[in-house]
């Protein structure tokens, strides 16, 4: 065992190496753009240079002189596709803005032409020679730009169901002993996965194969089929590896159907790899947000009133909102709660999911405010959270299935050395450096969705698992193999896993931290079916329930009991009894509380995710506590973060190695969201100006020299059969608040707008 492969604690699996480690480090792993195609045409996008207006015309004469040019597709000659429906309103699409549908321009960087050539270089050269004349209109860029419109999110988006509230906030706040009112802001941020957005489309006999990095192959399959007006069975998506996504590849973007239609017209494979700067506008991003937090408390720190008002930017076309108040209004005990989320429309591309979509901006506001309240009360921030800890969420009084928040704070505080922290700001120095310590809570809903799996077990103990899950760097291959190995009682090395193909049994989107819980629950169920079949062969006379035997219990047959328990299986005898050498089973699993149409929706590529705060009689969340040390140079105002410590409780940990990796990356990204990341917008033109990896700041090793991840053992039997809570998005929630809280402890300066740069420091 090493730091990277922690010793497993109770309810944790073994830290086996990643299933896909060798293929990835040796270059054998094939990503979407690596797939070999026979005589492909190469596509290159031309995108709009204005954010609002219309195209008056194209001058293609110079572009057509490029040797190897095949065609240039614009709105004037493009195939008209079916009007898309936003994923948040029951559709598949990331946006309803349709490129190449008309001369109208609705956003900066909108796709306005696709250039096709025999080589990538020729396509690029011709694309750069395309000349476009526009009639530009004055765009609205962001919150403070003239021309925005604002309305409550509730009622605009079917996915947005509530503005949580309980009690009488106004009266309780008016009567509170201590009051806090503060405003917070978070910026636009872009995912920037290492793998660029790519699409390759191949037609053969009316069948379409798509090679594209996707977090949801069944959603992509069905969404593209709908746009093209063909049966979904005629579309296959192949995507064994995704080189990072973080939400940007979770829903269908307009480019896919465009490339598919062009490939059908050409009767030739077409390959598109968008450029880094195009990725800022042809996909989604984290919208900028604004928040007002009002807290009323008694002198002993108990919350008596809490209100969270949030506002989010979206496009003119789409009412997208993440609405994180369902988390912030339930995190702490409080009898009087109010909230509201508004959508502010501007001339921008539509936002979308980005790792921990609601939690990162909304918990920043709440956890910053909790630190401000603690200072106002002259109270330790951890003790303020302890006073307001609760086993029942306040809105519906539903019990948490498990809640280890304070255990995480206690364990993290010990590791961090929190007891040595000075409560008075600007009192700890190290030469020219001001030193500060901050903390924040993190939480993320435990979510699950229907999934199907096929498992084949051979006489020699080898097994194959098939499920259309997604390897986005999260260790899906690894934990699925471990789940099967544990359930079948065979070595991990004897399991092969097939994922990332829409021809496999459907699995949910790799988002919402539901993948491990959903796929492993399905795989374990089907492995149980395999065991039951083998035990039945060994126990042919035990198939009926014997009501007289109390040991059977709950009406289960001895066969079922043996299969579902950990009872060892004599595999050779079972196969001899069956007279065959291979057993294969298929099964479909859905979580408790999933709607009746879950299995049909699963095959249609539509999500029926349940969990979190939306469970009928309980609430399920994973929790953690994060600690940050900052150092700020008193002369240059440089900000350094030498230490990040996170303690997390996430139910069953399938693999401590992959879990630690995800949580460590989350902590670093959380720090980055506080100090580095922001997509800068030209307010005059509503265009992104730092759409590259030179100017869009990202952390490197030197920015995070010390990162410690603590995994607390936790067992939760009230969530899903696998007992997994999910942790992929937990690690980067709250970190931005912890950083700002540490900056206050170092300097005495409260900074409520992200990112914090050295020019913001006044100390």
Residue pairs with C-beta under 8 A, 6 or more apart in sequence:
1 7
1 15
4 657
4 660
4 661
5 15
5 17
5 656
5 657
6 15
6 656
6 657
6 660
6 709
6 711
7 15
7 656
8 14
8 15
8 653
8 656
9 711
9 712
9 713
10 713
10 715
11 651
11 652
11 653
11 713
11 714
11 715
11 723
12 652
12 653
12 656
12 711
12 713
13 479
13 482
13 486
13 652
13 653
13 654
13 655
13 656
14 482
14 492
14 655
15 655
15 656
15 657
15 658
16 478
16 482
16 492
16 655
16 657
17 478
17 657
18 24
18 475
18 477
18 478
18 657
18 658
19 475
19 477
19 478
19 481
19 497
20 29
20 241
20 471
20 477
20 478
22 28
23 29
24 241
29 240
29 241
30 240
30 241
31 195
31 198
31 213
31 241
31 242
31 243
32 195
32 198
32 199
32 200
32 211
32 212
32 213
32 239
33 195
33 196
33 198
33 200
33 211
33 271
33 273
35 200
35 211
35 238
37 200
37 202
37 269
37 271
38 269
39 268
39 269
40 200
40 268
40 269
40 270
40 271
41 70
41 116
41 117
41 118
41 263
41 266
41 268
41 269
41 270
41 271
42 116
42 117
42 118
42 119
42 120
42 122
42 123
42 270
42 271
42 272
43 114
43 115
43 116
43 123
43 259
43 262
43 270
43 271
43 272
44 114
44 115
44 117
44 120
44 123
44 124
44 126
44 127
44 272
45 111
45 113
45 114
45 115
45 127
45 255
45 272
45 274
45 275
45 278
45 282
46 111
46 112
46 113
46 114
46 115
46 127
46 130
46 132
47 109
47 110
47 111
47 112
47 278
47 281
47 282
48 55
48 105
48 107
48 108
48 109
48 110
48 111
48 112
48 132
48 134
49 132
49 134
50 105
50 108
50 134
50 136
50 139
50 685
51 105
51 107
51 108
51 139
51 141
51 347
51 348
51 685
51 686
51 687
52 105
52 106
52 107
52 136
52 137
52 138
52 139
52 140
52 347
52 686
53 105
53 134
53 135
53 136
53 137
54 103
54 104
54 105
54 134
54 135
55 75
55 103
55 105
55 112
55 132
55 133
55 134
56 103
56 133
56 134
56 135
57 132
57 133
58 72
58 74
58 76
58 113
58 130
58 131
58 132
58 133
59 130
59 131
59 132
59 133
60 72
60 130
60 131
62 129
62 131
63 69
63 72
63 115
63 126
63 127
63 129
63 130
64 72
64 126
65 129
66 117
66 122
66 125
66 126
66 129
67 122
68 117
68 118
68 119
68 122
69 115
69 116
69 117
69 122
69 123
69 126
70 116
70 117
70 118
70 266
71 115
71 116
71 262
71 266
72 113
72 114
72 115
72 116
72 126
72 130
73 100
73 113
73 114
73 115
73 116
73 258
73 262
74 100
74 112
74 113
75 100
75 101
75 102
75 103
75 112
78 100
78 101
78 114
78 258
78 261
79 261
79 262
79 265
80 101
81 98
81 101
81 227
81 228
81 229
81 257
81 258
81 261
82 226
82 227
82 228
82 229
83 96
83 98
84 91
84 92
84 93
84 95
84 96
84 98
84 223
84 227
84 252
84 254
85 91
85 92
85 93
85 96
86 93
86 94
86 95
86 96
86 318
86 319
86 320
86 350
87 93
87 94
87 159
87 219
87 251
87 252
88 157
88 158
88 159
88 160
88 318
88 319
88 320
88 321
89 157
89 158
89 159
89 319
90 158
90 606
91 223
92 219
92 220
92 222
92 223
92 226
92 251
92 252
92 605
92 606
93 223
93 251
93 252
93 253
93 254
94 250
94 251
94 252
94 253
94 254
94 283
94 284
94 350
94 352
95 253
95 254
95 284
95 315
95 317
95 318
95 349
95 350
96 317
96 318
96 350
97 106
97 107
97 110
97 254
97 315
97 317
97 318
97 349
97 350
98 254
99 110
99 111
99 112
99 254
99 255
99 258
100 111
100 112
100 113
100 114
100 258
105 112
105 134
106 315
106 316
106 317
106 347
107 281
107 315
107 347
107 348
107 349
107 686
108 139
108 281
108 348
108 349
108 685
108 686
108 687
108 688
109 277
109 278
109 280
109 281
109 282
109 349
109 687
109 688
109 691
110 281
110 349
111 254
111 255
111 258
111 282
112 132
113 127
113 130
113 132
114 258
114 259
114 262
114 272
115 123
115 126
115 127
115 130
116 123
116 262
116 266
116 270
117 123
117 126
120 273
138 147
139 145
139 346
139 347
139 685
139 686
140 146
140 147
140 148
140 345
140 346
140 347
140 686
141 346
141 347
141 348
141 681
141 682
141 683
141 684
141 685
141 686
142 148
142 288
142 313
142 346
142 348
142 681
142 683
142 686
143 288
143 290
143 311
143 313
143 344
144 683
145 346
145 683
145 686
147 346
147 347
148 344
148 345
148 346
149 344
149 345
150 311
150 342
150 343
150 344
150 345
151 342
151 343
152 163
152 340
152 341
152 342
152 343
153 160
153 163
153 312
153 319
153 321
153 323
153 341
153 342
153 343
154 160
154 161
154 162
154 163
154 341
156 319
156 321
156 343
157 319
157 320
157 321
157 343
160 321
160 323
160 341
161 614
162 326
163 325
163 339
163 340
163 341
164 325
164 326
164 329
164 330
164 337
164 339
164 395
165 329
165 337
165 338
165 339
165 395
166 335
166 336
166 337
166 394
166 395
167 335
167 336
167 337
168 336
169 294
169 305
169 306
169 307
169 336
169 337
169 338
170 338
171 336
172 296
172 304
172 305
172 335
172 336
173 179
173 294
173 296
173 304
173 305
173 307
173 336
175 296
175 304
176 296
176 297
176 298
176 304
176 305
177 296
177 297
177 298
177 299
178 296
178 297
178 298
178 299
178 373
178 376
178 377
179 294
179 295
179 296
179 297
180 293
180 294
180 295
180 296
180 297
180 369
180 372
180 373
180 376
181 292
181 293
181 294
182 292
182 293
182 368
182 369
182 372
182 752
183 290
183 291
183 292
183 293
183 752
184 290
184 291
184 293
184 364
184 365
184 368
184 369
184 752
184 753
185 288
185 289
185 290
185 291
185 752
185 753
185 754
186 286
186 288
186 289
186 360
186 361
186 364
186 673
186 736
186 754
187 288
187 677
187 678
187 679
187 754
187 755
188 285
188 286
188 287
188 288
188 313
188 678
188 679
188 681
188 688
189 285
189 286
189 354
189 673
189 677
189 678
189 679
190 248
190 279
190 280
190 285
190 286
190 679
190 691
190 696
191 244
191 245
191 246
191 247
191 248
191 283
191 284
191 285
191 286
191 354
191 355
192 276
192 279
192 693
192 696
192 698
193 213
193 242
193 243
193 244
193 245
193 246
193 248
193 249
194 243
194 244
195 213
195 242
195 243
195 244
196 273
196 274
196 275
196 276
196 279
197 213
197 248
197 249
197 253
197 255
197 273
197 274
197 278
197 279
197 282
197 283
198 211
198 212
198 213
198 271
198 272
198 273
198 274
199 210
199 211
199 212
199 255
199 256
199 259
199 271
199 272
200 210
200 211
200 212
200 259
200 269
200 270
200 271
200 272
201 208
201 209
201 210
201 211
201 256
201 259
201 260
201 262
201 263
201 264
201 269
201 270
202 208
202 209
202 211
202 263
202 269
203 209
203 263
203 264
203 267
203 269
206 234
207 234
207 235
207 236
208 224
208 228
208 230
208 234
208 235
208 236
208 260
208 263
208 264
209 235
209 236
209 237
209 238
210 220
210 221
210 224
210 235
210 236
210 237
210 238
210 256
210 260
211 237
211 238
211 239
212 220
212 237
212 239
212 256
213 239
213 242
213 243
213 245
213 249
214 220
214 237
214 239
214 242
214 249
214 470
215 242
215 245
215 247
215 249
215 250
215 470
215 472
215 509
215 510
215 511
216 250
216 251
216 470
216 508
216 509
216 510
216 511
216 605
217 237
217 238
217 239
217 468
217 470
217 500
217 501
217 502
218 237
218 468
218 502
218 506
218 507
218 602
218 603
218 604
218 605
219 250
219 251
219 252
219 509
219 605
219 606
219 607
220 237
220 252
220 256
220 502
220 605
221 232
221 235
221 236
221 237
221 502
221 605
222 232
222 235
222 604
222 605
222 606
223 251
223 252
223 256
223 257
223 605
224 235
224 252
224 256
224 257
224 260
225 231
225 232
225 234
225 235
226 232
227 252
227 257
228 235
228 257
228 260
228 261
228 264
232 604
232 605
235 502
236 501
236 502
236 503
237 501
237 502
238 500
238 501
238 502
239 470
239 500
239 501
240 471
240 499
240 500
240 501
241 471
241 500
242 249
242 470
242 471
242 472
242 473
242 500
242 510
243 473
244 472
244 473
245 472
245 510
246 354
246 355
247 284
247 352
247 353
247 354
247 355
247 357
247 511
248 279
248 283
248 284
248 285
248 352
248 353
248 354
249 283
249 472
250 352
250 353
250 509
250 510
250 511
251 284
251 352
251 353
253 282
253 283
253 284
254 282
255 272
255 274
255 282
259 270
259 272
262 270
263 269
263 270
274 282
276 691
276 692
276 693
277 691
277 692
279 691
280 679
280 688
280 691
281 349
281 688
281 691
282 349
283 352
284 349
284 350
284 351
284 352
284 353
284 354
285 349
285 351
285 352
285 354
285 679
286 351
286 354
286 357
286 360
286 361
287 312
287 313
287 314
287 320
287 322
287 351
288 312
288 313
289 310
289 311
289 312
289 313
289 361
289 362
290 310
290 311
291 308
291 309
291 310
291 311
291 361
291 362
291 364
291 365
292 307
292 308
292 309
293 306
293 307
293 308
293 365
293 366
293 368
293 369
294 305
294 306
294 307
295 303
295 305
295 306
295 369
295 370
295 373
296 303
296 304
296 305
296 306
296 336
297 303
297 304
297 373
297 377
298 304
299 377
300 387
301 373
301 374
301 377
301 379
301 383
301 384
301 387
301 388
302 333
302 387
302 388
303 332
303 333
303 334
303 388
304 334
304 335
304 336
305 334
305 336
305 337
306 329
306 332
306 334
306 336
306 337
306 338
307 337
307 338
307 339
308 325
308 328
308 329
308 338
308 339
308 362
308 365
308 366
309 339
309 340
309 341
309 342
310 323
310 324
310 325
310 339
310 340
310 341
310 342
310 361
310 362
310 365
311 341
311 342
311 343
311 344
312 320
312 321
312 322
312 323
312 341
312 342
312 343
312 344
312 351
313 344
313 346
313 348
313 351
314 320
314 321
314 343
314 344
314 345
314 346
314 348
314 350
314 351
315 345
315 346
315 347
315 348
315 349
315 350
315 351
316 345
316 346
316 347
317 350
318 350
319 343
319 345
320 343
320 350
320 351
320 352
321 341
321 343
322 353
322 357
322 358
322 361
322 362
323 341
323 358
324 341
324 357
324 358
324 359
324 361
324 362
324 363
325 339
325 340
325 341
325 362
326 358
326 612
326 613
327 358
327 359
327 362
327 363
327 443
327 445
327 613
328 339
328 362
328 363
328 365
328 366
329 337
329 339
329 394
329 395
330 393
330 394
330 395
330 613
330 619
331 366
331 441
331 443
332 370
332 385
332 388
332 389
332 390
332 394
333 388
333 389
333 390
333 392
333 394
334 388
334 394
335 394
337 394
337 395
346 686
347 686
348 686
353 511
354 360
355 666
355 669
355 728
355 729
355 732
356 444
356 729
356 730
356 732
356 733
359 442
359 443
359 444
359 729
359 733
359 734
360 670
360 673
360 732
360 733
360 736
363 440
363 441
363 442
363 443
363 733
363 734
363 737
364 734
364 736
364 737
364 740
364 754
365 737
366 737
367 440
367 441
367 734
367 737
367 738
367 741
368 440
368 737
368 740
368 741
368 752
370 381
370 384
370 385
370 440
370 441
371 381
371 438
371 439
371 440
371 737
371 741
371 744
372 750
373 384
374 380
374 381
374 383
374 384
375 423
375 744
377 384
378 423
380 423
381 438
381 439
381 741
382 409
382 413
382 418
382 439
382 625
385 405
385 406
385 409
385 441
386 406
386 409
389 403
389 405
389 406
390 403
391 399
391 400
391 403
392 398
392 399
392 400
393 400
393 613
393 619
395 613
396 619
398 613
398 615
398 617
398 618
398 619
399 618
399 619
400 618
400 619
400 620
400 621
401 446
401 618
401 619
401 620
401 716
401 718
401 719
402 649
402 651
402 714
402 715
402 716
402 718
403 621
403 623
404 623
404 649
404 712
404 714
405 441
405 443
405 623
405 624
405 625
405 649
407 649
407 712
408 623
408 624
408 625
408 647
408 648
408 649
408 710
408 712
409 439
409 441
409 625
409 647
411 625
411 647
411 710
411 712
412 418
412 439
412 624
412 625
412 626
412 627
412 645
412 646
412 647
412 710
413 419
413 439
413 625
413 627
415 627
415 645
415 647
415 708
415 710
416 437
416 439
416 627
416 629
416 643
416 645
418 437
418 439
418 627
421 437
421 745
422 428
422 745
425 436
425 744
425 745
425 746
425 747
425 748
426 434
426 746
426 747
426 748
426 763
428 434
428 435
428 436
428 746
429 435
429 634
430 631
432 633
432 634
432 635
433 631
433 632
433 633
433 634
433 640
434 631
434 632
434 633
434 634
434 746
434 747
434 763
435 629
435 630
435 631
435 746
436 629
436 630
436 631
436 632
436 742
436 743
436 744
436 745
436 746
436 747
437 627
437 628
437 629
437 630
437 742
437 745
438 627
438 628
438 630
438 737
438 738
438 739
438 740
438 741
438 742
438 743
438 744
438 745
439 625
439 626
439 627
439 628
439 738
439 741
440 625
440 626
440 734
440 735
440 737
440 738
440 741
441 623
441 624
441 625
441 626
441 734
442 623
442 624
442 625
442 626
442 646
442 648
442 730
442 731
442 733
442 734
442 735
443 621
443 622
443 623
443 624
443 730
443 733
443 734
444 513
444 621
444 622
444 726
444 727
444 729
444 730
444 733
445 512
445 513
445 611
445 612
445 613
445 620
445 621
445 622
446 513
446 517
446 611
446 612
446 620
446 621
446 622
446 651
446 716
446 719
446 720
446 725
446 726
447 512
447 513
447 514
447 517
447 609
447 610
447 611
447 612
447 726
448 514
448 517
448 518
448 521
448 591
448 594
448 609
448 610
448 611
448 719
448 720
449 508
449 509
449 512
449 514
449 518
449 591
449 594
449 602
449 607
449 608
449 609
449 610
450 508
450 518
450 588
450 589
450 590
450 591
450 594
450 598
450 599
450 601
450 602
450 608
451 467
451 469
451 505
451 506
451 507
451 508
451 518
451 519
451 521
451 522
451 588
451 589
451 602
452 467
452 505
452 506
452 507
452 522
452 586
452 587
452 588
452 589
452 599
452 602
453 465
453 466
453 467
453 505
453 507
453 519
453 522
453 523
453 525
453 526
453 586
453 587
453 589
454 465
454 466
454 467
454 504
454 505
454 526
454 584
454 585
454 586
455 463
455 464
455 465
455 466
455 484
455 488
455 523
455 526
455 527
455 529
455 530
455 584
455 585
456 463
456 464
456 466
456 582
456 583
456 584
457 463
457 488
457 490
457 530
457 534
457 571
457 582
457 583
457 584
458 581
458 582
459 571
459 572
459 575
459 581
459 582
461 490
461 491
461 494
461 571
462 490
462 494
462 495
462 496
463 484
463 485
463 488
463 490
463 494
463 495
463 496
464 495
464 496
464 497
464 498
465 480
465 481
465 484
465 495
465 496
465 497
465 498
465 523
466 497
466 498
466 499
466 504
466 505
467 480
467 497
467 498
467 499
467 504
467 505
467 507
467 519
467 522
467 523
468 499
468 500
468 501
468 502
468 503
468 504
468 505
468 506
468 507
469 476
469 480
469 499
469 500
469 507
469 510
469 515
469 519
470 476
470 499
470 500
470 507
470 509
470 510
470 515
471 477
471 499
471 500
472 510
474 510
474 515
474 516
474 658
474 662
474 728
475 655
475 658
475 661
475 662
476 499
476 510
476 515
476 516
476 519
477 497
477 499
478 655
478 658
479 516
479 519
479 520
479 654
479 655
479 658
480 497
480 499
480 519
480 520
480 523
481 492
481 495
481 496
481 497
482 492
482 654
482 655
483 519
483 520
483 523
483 524
483 527
483 654
483 722
484 495
484 497
484 523
484 524
484 527
485 491
485 492
485 494
485 495
486 524
487 523
487 524
487 527
487 528
487 531
488 495
488 527
488 530
488 531
489 566
489 568
489 569
498 504
499 507
505 522
505 586
505 588
506 602
506 603
506 605
507 515
507 518
507 519
507 522
508 514
508 515
508 518
508 602
508 607
508 609
509 607
512 609
512 726
512 729
513 622
513 725
513 726
513 727
513 728
513 729
513 730
514 609
514 611
514 726
515 726
515 728
516 654
516 722
516 724
516 726
516 728
517 719
517 720
517 722
517 724
517 725
517 726
518 589
518 591
518 720
520 654
520 722
520 724
521 589
521 591
521 720
521 721
521 722
521 724
522 587
522 588
522 589
524 721
524 722
525 587
525 589
525 721
526 585
526 586
526 587
526 589
528 563
528 564
529 563
529 585
529 587
530 583
530 584
530 585
531 562
531 563
531 564
531 569
532 559
532 560
532 563
532 564
533 578
533 583
533 585
534 563
534 569
534 571
534 574
534 575
534 578
534 583
535 559
535 562
535 563
535 567
535 569
535 574
536 543
536 559
537 574
537 575
537 577
537 578
538 569
538 570
538 573
538 574
538 577
539 558
539 559
539 562
540 577
542 557
542 558
542 559
543 557
543 559
544 557
545 552
545 555
545 556
545 557
546 552
546 558
552 558
552 561
553 561
556 564
575 581
575 583
588 599
588 602
589 721
590 598
590 599
590 602
590 608
591 610
591 611
591 720
592 610
593 610
593 615
593 616
594 608
594 610
595 601
595 608
597 608
598 608
601 607
601 608
602 608
611 620
611 719
612 619
612 620
612 621
613 619
618 718
620 716
620 718
620 719
620 725
621 725
622 648
622 649
622 650
622 651
622 725
622 726
622 727
622 730
623 648
623 649
624 646
624 647
624 648
624 649
624 650
624 663
624 730
624 731
624 733
624 734
625 646
625 647
626 644
626 645
626 646
626 647
626 667
626 670
626 734
626 735
626 738
627 643
627 644
627 645
627 646
627 738
628 641
628 643
628 644
628 645
628 671
628 735
628 738
628 739
628 741
628 742
629 641
629 642
629 643
629 742
630 639
630 640
630 641
630 739
630 742
630 743
630 746
631 639
631 640
631 641
631 642
631 746
632 638
632 639
632 640
632 743
632 746
632 747
632 761
632 763
634 763
636 758
637 758
637 759
637 761
637 763
638 758
639 675
639 743
639 756
639 757
639 758
639 761
641 671
641 675
641 703
641 704
641 739
642 705
642 706
643 706
643 707
643 708
644 667
644 668
644 671
644 704
644 706
644 707
644 708
644 735
645 707
645 708
645 710
646 663
646 666
646 667
646 708
646 709
646 710
646 731
646 735
647 710
647 712
648 663
648 709
648 710
648 711
648 712
648 727
648 730
648 731
649 712
649 713
649 714
649 725
650 659
650 711
650 714
650 724
650 725
650 726
650 727
650 730
651 714
651 715
651 716
651 719
651 723
651 724
651 725
652 715
652 716
652 722
652 723
652 724
652 725
653 659
653 711
653 727
654 722
654 724
656 711
659 711
659 727
660 709
660 711
662 727
662 728
662 731
663 709
663 711
663 727
663 730
663 731
664 707
664 709
664 731
665 731
665 732
666 728
666 729
666 730
666 731
666 732
666 733
666 735
667 704
667 707
667 709
667 731
667 732
667 735
668 699
668 703
668 704
668 707
669 699
669 731
669 732
669 735
670 731
670 732
670 733
670 734
670 735
670 736
670 738
670 739
671 699
671 703
671 704
671 735
671 736
671 739
672 697
672 698
672 699
672 703
673 732
673 735
673 736
673 754
673 755
674 735
674 736
674 737
674 739
674 740
674 754
674 755
674 756
675 739
675 755
675 756
675 757
676 697
676 698
676 699
676 703
676 755
677 696
677 697
677 698
677 755
678 697
678 754
678 755
679 688
679 690
679 691
679 696
680 688
680 689
680 690
680 695
681 687
681 688
681 689
682 688
682 689
689 695
690 696
697 755
709 731
714 725
715 723
716 723
716 725
717 723
719 725
736 754
739 756
740 750
740 751
740 752
740 754
740 756
743 749
743 751
743 756
743 761
744 750
744 751
746 763
747 761
747 762
747 763
748 763
749 761
749 762
749 763
751 760
753 760
